[in-house]
Amino acid sequence: MYIGYMGDVSFEVSPNHLLTPTKLSQGTSSRWQEHDLILKKPVSEFLGPGLKQTSFDIVLTTAHGIEPADEISTLMDMCEKGEVFPLIIGEKPVSENYWRLENVNVGETYYDPEGKLIHAVVSVSLKEYDDSNYKEEQATADMSGEGSS
């Protein structure tokens, strides 16, 4: 049964295949600016919401029909290439915006007698990617001649 995805990584549960996020944590923040005043306490100004963040572990094991080395390679490529993607869990988007991989950490690895990776726990950290200012960025690029062929 399909339960979601993160870019090229599909979260699924079936008798022969198990790849799901575990230990999911989510958070958000706000942005503030402090303005210093002479002989008075600083004045705080609310600038707006911050970017949401989420993190979770993925257990990759051949016992669940997964090739850990392949999935790790996919996740690391997504992170190093700066890919942005929707994050769907439970068949619902986690945010109206896309996400980017901030960190991919591989731990708790086990190998078979031939040295093949058979089990790993991958911890991923994601940050929301808000592309709502894309038109402004594109207009600036067009004015400076960037993006012209």
Buried (B, 14 or more C-beta within 10 A) or exposed (E): EEBBBBBEBEBBEEEEEBBBBEEEEEEEEEEEEEEEEEEEEEEEEEEEEBBBBBBBBBBBBBEBEBBBBEBBEBBBBBBEEEBBBBBBBEEEBBBEBBBBBEEBEBEEBEEEEEEEBBBBBBBBBBBBBBEEEEEEEEEEEEEEEEEEE
